Amino acid sequence: MVYIKVSCKWSDKSFSMSFRALHRALNYDENFPENSYEAKKCTRALGFDDVKFGACTNHCVLYWKEMKV
């Protein structure tokens, strides 16, 4: 789900709405995250952190390490 969120550029609000719908569909399963914050906590616990890159306006250069802005 997090991959789909990033790939489709979903907002946190739309992502939380989809999680709430799935949470209800799964009969309020305690193990299923209820919103985007809970899902991010799960991915961080697995070792997946958010990494943000700087980019030029045309997205032709990512600024990383020594080029970091």
PDB file as gemmi writes it, atoms N, CA and C in Angstrom:
CRYST1    1.000    1.000    1.000  90.00  90.00  90.00 P 1                      
ATOM      1  N   MET A   1       0.820  -1.196   0.000  1.00  0.00           N  
ATOM      2  CA  MET A   1       0.000   0.000   0.000  1.00  0.00           C  
ATOM      3  C   MET A   1       0.862   1.258   0.000  1.00  0.00           C  
ATOM      4  N   VAL A   2       1.962   1.240   0.747  1.00  0.00           N  
ATOM      5  CA  VAL A   2       2.823   2.423   0.788  1.00  0.00           C  
ATOM      6  C   VAL A   2       3.446   2.652  -0.590  1.00  0.00           C  
ATOM      7  N   TYR A   3       3.822   1.581  -1.265  1.00  0.00           N  
ATOM      8  CA  TYR A   3       4.370   1.702  -2.615  1.00  0.00           C  
ATOM      9  C   TYR A   3       3.347   2.349  -3.557  1.00  0.00           C  
ATOM     10  N   ILE A   4       2.097   1.940  -3.477  1.00  0.00           N  
ATOM     11  CA  ILE A   4       1.043   2.523  -4.312  1.00  0.00           C  
ATOM     12  C   ILE A   4       0.852   3.993  -3.976  1.00  0.00           C  
ATOM     13  N   LYS A   5       0.902   4.324  -2.683  1.00  0.00           N  
ATOM     14  CA  LYS A   5       0.755   5.722  -2.263  1.00  0.00           C  
ATOM     15  C   LYS A   5       1.816   6.594  -2.914  1.00  0.00           C  
ATOM     16  N   VAL A   6       3.061   6.149  -2.849  1.00  0.00           N  
ATOM     17  CA  VAL A   6       4.167   6.934  -3.401  1.00  0.00           C  
ATOM     18  C   VAL A   6       4.098   6.980  -4.921  1.00  0.00           C  
ATOM     19  N   SER A   7       3.837   5.843  -5.541  1.00  0.00           N  
ATOM     20  CA  SER A   7       3.789   5.781  -7.010  1.00  0.00           C  
ATOM     21  C   SER A   7       2.676   6.639  -7.592  1.00  0.00           C  
ATOM     22  N   CYS A   8       1.542   6.673  -6.932  1.00  0.00           N  
ATOM     23  CA  CYS A   8       0.381   7.409  -7.440  1.00  0.00           C  
ATOM     24  C   CYS A   8       0.244   8.805  -6.838  1.00  0.00           C  
ATOM     25  N   LYS A   9       1.215   9.179  -6.004  1.00  0.00           N  
ATOM     26  CA  LYS A   9       1.238  10.513  -5.384  1.00  0.00           C  
ATOM     27  C   LYS A   9      -0.036  10.806  -4.598  1.00  0.00           C  
ATOM     28  N   TRP A  10      -0.473   9.808  -3.809  1.00  0.00           N  
ATOM     29  CA  TRP A  10      -1.642   9.995  -2.950  1.00  0.00           C  
ATOM     30  C   TRP A  10      -1.276  10.929  -1.799  1.00  0.00           C  
ATOM     31  N   SER A  11      -2.214  11.716  -1.367  1.00  0.00           N  
ATOM     32  CA  SER A  11      -2.014  12.537  -0.178  1.00  0.00           C  
ATOM     33  C   SER A  11      -2.171  11.644   1.050  1.00  0.00           C  
ATOM     34  N   ASP A  12      -1.691  12.125   2.197  1.00  0.00           N  
ATOM     35  CA  ASP A  12      -1.876  11.369   3.443  1.00  0.00           C  
ATOM     36  C   ASP A  12      -3.353  11.201   3.760  1.00  0.00           C  
ATOM     37  N   LYS A  13      -4.147  12.214   3.417  1.00  0.00           N  
ATOM     38  CA  LYS A  13      -5.586  12.141   3.683  1.00  0.00           C  
ATOM     39  C   LYS A  13      -6.232  11.009   2.877  1.00  0.00           C  
ATOM     40  N   SER A  14      -5.940  10.933   1.565  1.00  0.00           N  
ATOM     41  CA  SER A  14      -6.538   9.875   0.746  1.00  0.00           C  
ATOM     42  C   SER A  14      -6.016   8.502   1.154  1.00  0.00           C  
ATOM     43  N   PHE A  15      -4.757   8.444   1.561  1.00  0.00           N  
ATOM     44  CA  PHE A  15      -4.171   7.187   2.003  1.00  0.00           C  
ATOM     45  C   PHE A  15      -4.854   6.712   3.288  1.00  0.00           C  
ATOM     46  N   SER A  16      -5.089   7.634   4.225  1.00  0.00           N  
ATOM     47  CA  SER A  16      -5.778   7.279   5.463  1.00  0.00           C  
ATOM     48  C   SER A  16      -7.206   6.839   5.189  1.00  0.00           C  
ATOM     49  N   MET A  17      -7.862   7.510   4.245  1.00  0.00           N  
ATOM     50  CA  MET A  17      -9.237   7.127   3.895  1.00  0.00           C  
ATOM     51  C   MET A  17      -9.282   5.704   3.351  1.00  0.00           C  
ATOM     52  N   SER A  18      -8.317   5.347   2.495  1.00  0.00           N  
ATOM     53  CA  SER A  18      -8.302   3.984   1.947  1.00  0.00           C  
ATOM     54  C   SER A  18      -8.014   2.968   3.050  1.00  0.00           C  
ATOM     55  N   PHE A  19      -7.135   3.317   3.990  1.00  0.00           N  
ATOM     56  CA  PHE A  19      -6.849   2.407   5.096  1.00  0.00           C  
ATOM     57  C   PHE A  19      -8.060   2.219   5.991  1.00  0.00           C  
ATOM     58  N   ARG A  20      -8.804   3.298   6.244  1.00  0.00           N  
ATOM     59  CA  ARG A  20     -10.011   3.157   7.071  1.00  0.00           C  
ATOM     60  C   ARG A  20     -11.030   2.243   6.390  1.00  0.00           C  
ATOM     61  N   ALA A  21     -11.173   2.375   5.071  1.00  0.00           N  
ATOM     62  CA  ALA A  21     -12.113   1.519   4.332  1.00  0.00           C  
ATOM     63  C   ALA A  21     -11.675   0.052   4.409  1.00  0.00           C  
ATOM     64  N   LEU A  22     -10.381  -0.191   4.216  1.00  0.00           N  
ATOM     65  CA  LEU A  22      -9.882  -1.568   4.302  1.00  0.00           C  
ATOM     66  C   LEU A  22      -9.987  -2.100   5.727  1.00  0.00           C  
ATOM     67  N   HIS A  23      -9.747  -1.241   6.691  1.00  0.00           N  
ATOM     68  CA  HIS A  23      -9.852  -1.638   8.097  1.00  0.00           C  
ATOM     69  C   HIS A  23     -11.280  -2.114   8.410  1.00  0.00           C  
ATOM     70  N   ARG A  24     -12.274  -1.368   7.903  1.00  0.00           N  
ATOM     71  CA  ARG A  24     -13.678  -1.778   8.104  1.00  0.00           C  
ATOM     72  C   ARG A  24     -13.972  -3.067   7.343  1.00  0.00           C  
ATOM     73  N   ALA A  25     -13.430  -3.182   6.118  1.00  0.00           N  
ATOM     74  CA  ALA A  25     -13.678  -4.377   5.304  1.00  0.00           C  
ATOM     75  C   ALA A  25     -13.093  -5.632   5.963  1.00  0.00           C  
ATOM     76  N   LEU A  26     -12.030  -5.461   6.706  1.00  0.00           N  
ATOM     77  CA  LEU A  26     -11.397  -6.596   7.381  1.00  0.00           C  
ATOM     78  C   LEU A  26     -11.927  -6.774   8.803  1.00  0.00           C  
ATOM     79  N   ASN A  27     -13.130  -6.269   9.038  1.00  0.00           N  
ATOM     80  CA  ASN A  27     -13.790  -6.417  10.341  1.00  0.00           C  
ATOM     81  C   ASN A  27     -12.940  -5.890  11.492  1.00  0.00           C  
ATOM     82  N   TYR A  28     -12.305  -4.730  11.263  1.00  0.00           N  
ATOM     83  CA  TYR A  28     -11.542  -4.035  12.292  1.00  0.00           C  
ATOM     84  C   TYR A  28     -10.447  -4.915  12.885  1.00  0.00           C  
ATOM     85  N   ASP A  29      -9.715  -5.588  11.995  1.00  0.00           N  
ATOM     86  CA  ASP A  29      -8.590  -6.429  12.413  1.00  0.00           C  
ATOM     87  C   ASP A  29      -7.566  -5.575  13.159  1.00  0.00           C  
ATOM     88  N   GLU A  30      -7.180  -5.981  14.352  1.00  0.00           N  
ATOM     89  CA  GLU A  30      -6.257  -5.210  15.189  1.00  0.00           C  
ATOM     90  C   GLU A  30      -4.871  -5.084  14.581  1.00  0.00           C  
ATOM     91  N   ASN A  31      -4.474  -6.018  13.722  1.00  0.00           N  
ATOM     92  CA  ASN A  31      -3.139  -6.019  13.143  1.00  0.00           C  
ATOM     93  C   ASN A  31      -3.026  -5.135  11.897  1.00  0.00           C  
ATOM     94  N   PHE A  32      -4.156  -4.712  11.339  1.00  0.00           N  
ATOM     95  CA  PHE A  32      -4.140  -3.894  10.135  1.00  0.00           C  
ATOM     96  C   PHE A  32      -4.100  -2.424  10.522  1.00  0.00           C  
ATOM     97  N   PRO A  33      -3.165  -1.648   9.935  1.00  0.00           N  
ATOM     98  CA  PRO A  33      -3.087  -0.219  10.288  1.00  0.00           C  
ATOM     99  C   PRO A  33      -4.380   0.513   9.952  1.00  0.00           C  
ATOM    100  N   GLU A  34      -4.730   1.450  10.803  1.00  0.00           N  
ATOM    101  CA  GLU A  34      -5.995   2.163  10.652  1.00  0.00           C  
ATOM    102  C   GLU A  34      -5.864   3.445   9.838  1.00  0.00           C  
ATOM    103  N   ASN A  35      -4.647   3.983   9.739  1.00  0.00           N  
ATOM    104  CA  ASN A  35      -4.438   5.221   8.988  1.00  0.00           C  
ATOM    105  C   ASN A  35      -3.000   5.298   8.494  1.00  0.00           C  
ATOM    106  N   SER A  36      -2.661   6.378   7.818  1.00  0.00           N  
ATOM    107  CA  SER A  36      -1.334   6.503   7.228  1.00  0.00           C  
ATOM    108  C   SER A  36      -0.239   6.579   8.291  1.00  0.00           C  
ATOM    109  N   TYR A  37      -0.513   7.212   9.414  1.00  0.00           N  
ATOM    110  CA  TYR A  37       0.472   7.301  10.493  1.00  0.00           C  
ATOM    111  C   TYR A  37       0.827   5.905  11.013  1.00  0.00           C  
ATOM    112  N   GLU A  38      -0.182   5.076  11.239  1.00  0.00           N  
ATOM    113  CA  GLU A  38       0.049   3.707  11.717  1.00  0.00           C  
ATOM    114  C   GLU A  38       0.815   2.882  10.675  1.00  0.00           C  
ATOM    115  N   ALA A  39       0.505   3.072   9.391  1.00  0.00           N  
ATOM    116  CA  ALA A  39       1.207   2.348   8.332  1.00  0.00           C  
ATOM    117  C   ALA A  39       2.674   2.752   8.281  1.00  0.00           C  
ATOM    118  N   LYS A  40       2.948   4.054   8.448  1.00  0.00           N  
ATOM    119  CA  LYS A  40       4.339   4.521   8.450  1.00  0.00           C  
ATOM    120  C   LYS A  40       5.099   3.953   9.642  1.00  0.00           C  
ATOM    121  N   LYS A  41       4.451   3.831  10.789  1.00  0.00           N  
ATOM    122  CA  LYS A  41       5.101   3.233  11.950  1.00  0.00           C  
ATOM    123  C   LYS A  41       5.492   1.788  11.650  1.00  0.00           C  
ATOM    124  N   CYS A  42       4.624   1.062  10.949  1.00  0.00           N  
ATOM    125  CA  CYS A  42       4.917  -0.338  10.594  1.00  0.00           C  
ATOM    126  C   CYS A  42       6.118  -0.422   9.659  1.00  0.00           C  
ATOM    127  N   THR A  43       6.175   0.450   8.654  1.00  0.00           N  
ATOM    128  CA  THR A  43       7.283   0.395   7.699  1.00  0.00           C  
ATOM    129  C   THR A  43       8.593   0.815   8.359  1.00  0.00           C  
ATOM    130  N   ARG A  44       8.547   1.770   9.277  1.00  0.00           N  
ATOM    131  CA  ARG A  44       9.766   2.164  10.003  1.00  0.00           C  
ATOM    132  C   ARG A  44      10.266   1.013  10.876  1.00  0.00           C  
ATOM    133  N   ALA A  45       9.350   0.275  11.475  1.00  0.00           N  
ATOM    134  CA  ALA A  45       9.731  -0.861  12.313  1.00  0.00           C  
ATOM    135  C   ALA A  45      10.423  -1.940  11.489  1.00  0.00           C  
ATOM    136  N   LEU A  46      10.101  -2.004  10.201  1.00  0.00           N  
ATOM    137  CA  LEU A  46      10.748  -2.969   9.303  1.00  0.00           C  
ATOM    138  C   LEU A  46      12.069  -2.447   8.751  1.00  0.00           C  
ATOM    139  N   GLY A  47      12.405  -1.197   9.058  1.00  0.00           N  
ATOM    140  CA  GLY A  47      13.666  -0.630   8.594  1.00  0.00           C  
ATOM    141  C   GLY A  47      13.547   0.241   7.354  1.00  0.00           C  
ATOM    142  N   PHE A  48      12.340   0.546   6.916  1.00  0.00           N  
ATOM    143  CA  PHE A  48      12.134   1.406   5.753  1.00  0.00           C  
ATOM    144  C   PHE A  48      11.849   2.823   6.231  1.00  0.00           C  
ATOM    145  N   ASP A  49      12.788   3.728   5.981  1.00  0.00           N  
ATOM    146  CA  ASP A  49      12.610   5.116   6.380  1.00  0.00           C  
ATOM    147  C   ASP A  49      12.344   5.980   5.151  1.00  0.00           C  
ATOM    148  N   ASP A  50      11.729   7.139   5.386  1.00  0.00           N  
ATOM    149  CA  ASP A  50      11.521   8.102   4.310  1.00  0.00           C  
ATOM    150  C   ASP A  50      12.843   8.780   4.004  1.00  0.00           C  
ATOM    151  N   VAL A  51      13.163   8.874   2.731  1.00  0.00           N  
ATOM    152  CA  VAL A  51      14.345   9.596   2.297  1.00  0.00           C  
ATOM    153  C   VAL A  51      13.882  10.629   1.293  1.00  0.00           C  
ATOM    154  N   LYS A  52      14.193  11.892   1.566  1.00  0.00           N  
ATOM    155  CA  LYS A  52      13.797  12.954   0.661  1.00  0.00           C  
ATOM    156  C   LYS A  52      15.032  13.474  -0.056  1.00  0.00           C  
ATOM    157  N   PHE A  53      14.886  13.680  -1.353  1.00  0.00           N  
ATOM    158  CA  PHE A  53      15.962  14.188  -2.173  1.00  0.00           C  
ATOM    159  C   PHE A  53      15.594  15.567  -2.680  1.00  0.00           C  
ATOM    160  N   GLY A  54      16.593  16.408  -2.840  1.00  0.00           N  
ATOM    161  CA  GLY A  54      16.375  17.668  -3.527  1.00  0.00           C  
ATOM    162  C   GLY A  54      16.488  17.409  -5.022  1.00  0.00           C  
ATOM    163  N   ALA A  55      15.745  18.141  -5.827  1.00  0.00           N  
ATOM    164  CA  ALA A  55      15.811  17.955  -7.277  1.00  0.00           C  
ATOM    165  C   ALA A  55      15.666  19.301  -7.964  1.00  0.00           C  
ATOM    166  N   CYS A  56      16.242  19.399  -9.152  1.00  0.00           N  
ATOM    167  CA  CYS A  56      16.074  20.634  -9.911  1.00  0.00           C  
ATOM    168  C   CYS A  56      14.624  20.707 -10.402  1.00  0.00           C  
ATOM    169  N   THR A  57      14.243  21.857 -10.934  1.00  0.00           N  
ATOM    170  CA  THR A  57      12.843  22.051 -11.337  1.00  0.00           C  
ATOM    171  C   THR A  57      12.414  21.120 -12.458  1.00  0.00           C  
ATOM    172  N   ASN A  58      13.356  20.678 -13.293  1.00  0.00           N  
ATOM    173  CA  ASN A  58      13.029  19.746 -14.388  1.00  0.00           C  
ATOM    174  C   ASN A  58      13.203  18.286 -13.979  1.00  0.00           C  
ATOM    175  N   HIS A  59      13.568  18.062 -12.732  1.00  0.00           N  
ATOM    176  CA  HIS A  59      13.797  16.708 -12.188  1.00  0.00           C  
ATOM    177  C   HIS A  59      14.892  15.959 -12.931  1.00  0.00           C  
ATOM    178  N   CYS A  60      15.882  16.696 -13.460  1.00  0.00           N  
ATOM    179  CA  CYS A  60      16.964  16.028 -14.183  1.00  0.00           C  
ATOM    180  C   CYS A  60      18.154  15.731 -13.270  1.00  0.00           C  
ATOM    181  N   VAL A  61      18.219  16.363 -12.095  1.00  0.00           N  
ATOM    182  CA  VAL A  61      19.322  16.141 -11.167  1.00  0.00           C  
ATOM    183  C   VAL A  61      18.755  15.944  -9.765  1.00  0.00           C  
ATOM    184  N   LEU A  62      19.220  14.887  -9.102  1.00  0.00           N  
ATOM    185  CA  LEU A  62      18.903  14.687  -7.692  1.00  0.00           C  
ATOM    186  C   LEU A  62      20.115  15.132  -6.894  1.00  0.00           C  
ATOM    187  N   TYR A  63      19.898  15.935  -5.884  1.00  0.00           N  
ATOM    188  CA  TYR A  63      20.993  16.426  -5.057  1.00  0.00           C  
ATOM    189  C   TYR A  63      21.175  15.494  -3.880  1.00  0.00           C  
ATOM    190  N   TRP A  64      22.337  14.843  -3.827  1.00  0.00           N  
ATOM    191  CA  TRP A  64      22.607  13.830  -2.831  1.00  0.00           C  
ATOM    192  C   TRP A  64      24.067  13.948  -2.392  1.00  0.00           C  
ATOM    193  N   LYS A  65      24.375  13.619  -1.170  1.00  0.00           N  
ATOM    194  CA  LYS A  65      25.696  13.634  -0.569  1.00  0.00           C  
ATOM    195  C   LYS A  65      26.356  14.999  -0.744  1.00  0.00           C  
ATOM    196  N   GLU A  66      27.474  15.081  -1.514  1.00  0.00           N  
ATOM    197  CA  GLU A  66      28.204  16.345  -1.592  1.00  0.00           C  
ATOM    198  C   GLU A  66      27.443  17.427  -2.356  1.00  0.00           C  
ATOM    199  N   MET A  67      26.452  17.063  -3.152  1.00  0.00           N  
ATOM    200  CA  MET A  67      25.652  18.042  -3.904  1.00  0.00           C  
ATOM    201  C   MET A  67      24.391  18.460  -3.146  1.00  0.00           C  
ATOM    202  N   LYS A  68      24.223  17.919  -1.955  1.00  0.00           N  
ATOM    203  CA  LYS A  68      23.019  18.178  -1.172  1.00  0.00           C  
ATOM    204  C   LYS A  68      22.834  19.676  -0.934  1.00  0.00           C  
ATOM    205  N   VAL A  69      21.623  20.143  -1.110  1.00  0.00           N  
ATOM    206  CA  VAL A  69      21.316  21.568  -0.942  1.00  0.00           C  
ATOM    207  C   VAL A  69      20.962  21.853   0.485  1.00  0.00           C  
TER     208      VAL A  69                                                      
END                                                                             
